Amino acid sequence: MRQPGLAFDAPHKESYTQKVLRVFEQNKNVWIDADFLASPRVGGKYAWRSRVADCRKILGRIDNRQRKAREGYTISEYRYVP
């Protein structure tokens, strides 16, 4: 007997890790700003670094670079290198 309202054939919602993975796969060799990866529509605000680490296990090489802006803050970017 099924509980009313439960649907096991409902469409699967894409996970944050899947979204980050898709961004890297669609942007090979392109530096992607960490703020974009941490946005709610991509990797989520809190665990986006863990999701990048999970993508490294799947894709392999994902580089990180950090540089200082003139205003003094650090810009962090990631790049998938196939």
C-alpha positions as CSV (number, residue, x, y, z in Angstrom):
1,M,0.0,0.0,0.0
2,R,1.3,3.4,-1.0
3,Q,1.1,6.5,1.2
4,P,-1.1,9.1,-0.5
5,G,1.0,11.8,-2.2
6,L,4.2,9.7,-2.6
7,A,5.2,9.3,-6.2
8,F,8.2,7.1,-7.0
9,D,8.1,8.0,-10.7
10,A,8.4,11.8,-10.1
11,P,11.1,13.5,-12.2
12,H,14.5,13.6,-10.6
13,K,15.7,17.0,-9.4
14,E,19.3,17.8,-10.4
15,S,21.6,17.8,-7.4
16,Y,24.0,20.6,-6.7
17,T,26.9,18.3,-7.5
18,Q,25.4,17.5,-10.8
19,K,24.9,21.2,-11.6
20,V,28.6,22.0,-10.7
21,L,29.7,19.0,-12.8
22,R,27.6,20.2,-15.8
23,V,29.2,23.7,-15.5
24,F,32.7,22.3,-15.6
25,E,31.8,19.9,-18.6
26,Q,30.3,22.8,-20.6
27,N,33.2,25.1,-19.9
28,K,36.4,23.1,-20.4
29,N,39.6,25.1,-20.0
30,V,37.6,28.2,-18.9
31,W,38.3,29.9,-15.5
32,I,35.0,30.0,-13.5
33,D,34.6,32.4,-10.6
34,A,34.1,30.7,-7.3
35,D,31.2,33.2,-6.5
36,F,29.4,31.7,-9.5
37,L,30.0,28.1,-8.3
38,A,28.7,29.1,-4.8
39,S,25.5,30.7,-6.1
40,P,22.2,29.1,-5.2
41,R,21.4,28.2,-8.8
42,V,24.7,26.2,-9.2
43,G,26.6,24.8,-6.2
44,G,24.8,26.3,-3.2
45,K,26.1,28.7,-0.7
46,Y,27.6,26.4,1.9
47,A,29.1,23.1,0.6
48,W,30.2,24.2,-2.9
49,R,33.8,23.4,-2.2
50,S,32.9,19.8,-1.3
51,R,31.0,19.6,-4.5
52,V,34.1,20.8,-6.5
53,A,36.0,18.1,-4.7
54,D,33.4,15.5,-5.7
55,C,33.7,16.7,-9.3
56,R,37.5,16.2,-9.1
57,K,36.9,12.5,-8.2
58,I,34.7,12.2,-11.4
59,L,36.5,14.5,-13.9
60,G,40.1,14.4,-12.7
61,R,42.0,17.7,-13.0
62,I,40.3,20.8,-11.7
63,D,42.7,23.7,-11.2
64,N,42.3,26.5,-8.7
65,R,43.9,29.9,-8.9
66,Q,43.7,32.8,-6.5
67,R,44.7,36.4,-7.1
68,K,44.3,39.7,-5.3
69,A,42.0,42.4,-6.6
70,R,43.2,46.0,-6.5
71,E,40.6,46.5,-3.7
72,G,42.4,43.9,-1.6
73,Y,40.0,41.0,-1.7
74,T,41.0,37.6,-3.1
75,I,39.5,36.3,-6.4
76,S,39.3,32.5,-6.5
77,E,38.6,30.7,-9.8
78,Y,38.4,27.0,-10.9
79,R,39.0,25.4,-14.3
80,Y,38.4,21.9,-15.6
81,V,41.3,20.6,-17.7
82,P,40.3,17.4,-19.6
